[in-house]
Amino acid sequence: ADRRALVAVDLGAESCRVSLLRWRDGRPQFAVVHRFDNRPREVDGGLRWDLRRIEAGIDDGVRKAAEIATEGIRSIAVDGWAVDYVRLNDDGSPVADPFCYRDERTVHAFGSVHGKCSPDRMHALTGVQQLRINTLYQLHADHLAGLHHDRPWLNLPEYMLARWGGDRVAELTNATHTQLVKLGKAEWCEEIFHAVGIDPDVAAKIVQPGAIVGKLHGSLAKLSALRDTLLIAPACHDTASAIAGIGAAGDDWAYISSGTWSLVGTVLNEPCNSPAVRAENFTNLGGVGNRICFHKNVNGMWLLRQCIEQWSIEGRDWIVKDLVAEAEHATLPPDLIDAEALLDPNALIDVDDSDLLLQGHMPARINAQRAARGLAALDERPANAPQFALLIFHSLAARYAEVLARISELSGKNFKRLYIVGGGSQNDLLNRLTAAATGLEVHRGAVESSTIGNFAVQLAALNQDRNGGNGVSAKAVSAWATLLGSAHHTAAG
Ligand code: LFR
């Protein structure tokens, strides 16, 4: 057997990491070898990613991995947050730093797209939750602004693979989040491209997760460990990777992939696109092994992180872990508790309010929402952070419960277990509140579930555990994920 190491790159909107898998006594083991934070910045009035910094960060990580893995590196795969993309010059270099999906240019593009293709038609064609962040609205915004709209584009993980010498591809799980793929197919939906004035010819060819897209070239390939390294498209959408990383058996479970966003849903064998699904704007995104990630984007740790950012500007650096510990003892604002000491759901934060998806001044945004609903302002000062945190956790847990109840009805599934993966799964207070709000058995999965899913797809691809022409088989991926130690334990509650 080939016992060379594997590298997984996971690009997060708040932090990126490079991990190394090596074989010990015939078993795969992995560790994060490099991590760096990530954030967009305002450039010329637009919110953009610092592409050079991300490229340099992952190159550093791969170099570190190559130093450790003297046995050599067999393959590298990249997953990351979806929807953002890089436009390319003829030589493959980036035309500009990519926009961040939170940039407000798509507020207008969203309405403009729906004037050309109705939301109902759009959902019938794609089955995808209409979020203004989706690539479609961004490409349309480029079109409206006459901004490089004729240049080829690649979503970020696929761009990183191409930059290292891989073919230009659009991996299916990531492609579905563009809102430009036909529901349940691995084909671009030309009707939408034409309706909104986007050129289908500059979109890359769609490939399945597990596709081998080429060999590593360039300066990294000069290192001896990286002389013969394959480039693999895993499930390039980090959420699809994280869900593939769960590796649970049975059909009675739901998931929350908890990071910047909380993706709340379940895995289906077939898309679910009834009129109710459309009306309630649920998504059918591509999953590994031709499955469907049926979920909703819920505003996740973004809320707390943005509050922390504000308090840090005001002079206090809160660490999430400490804040969670203090929130355990905080009291909720009086308007939330009725005479019998019960929570008043009407006083919880509407976490999916579009204003709360924007960057900056989060405590004030939350208070503005409370004011609009006739609720008293909370003390916004850093010292009152635990109360804010507790309110955010209660509000998230209630929203999770609401979404899961709908998912159960819409999909006809009866849930018993709830797997929570990603950075947010570390928050035992939120896990307990979630267990109480949902009545489900909460299983805390791996923080690095995206990385587990990334490695599991690579291993299945390298072992040619293929599902006909449809990419790697879900079964093989799930077996690898389990082996990679996505050991779960039940949270108290
Ligand atoms: C999570 C995630 C979500 C996607 C959002 C934007 O990191 O990928 O799945 O909706 O970020 O890409």
Boltz pocket constraint, residues with backbone or C-beta under 6 A from the ligand:
constraints:
  - pocket:
      binder: B
      contacts: [[A, 13], [A, 80], [A, 81], [A, 82], [A, 83], [A, 84], [A, 101], [A, 133], [A, 237], [A, 238], [A, 239], [A, 259], [A, 260], [A, 261], [A, 263], [A, 297]]
      max_distance: 6.0
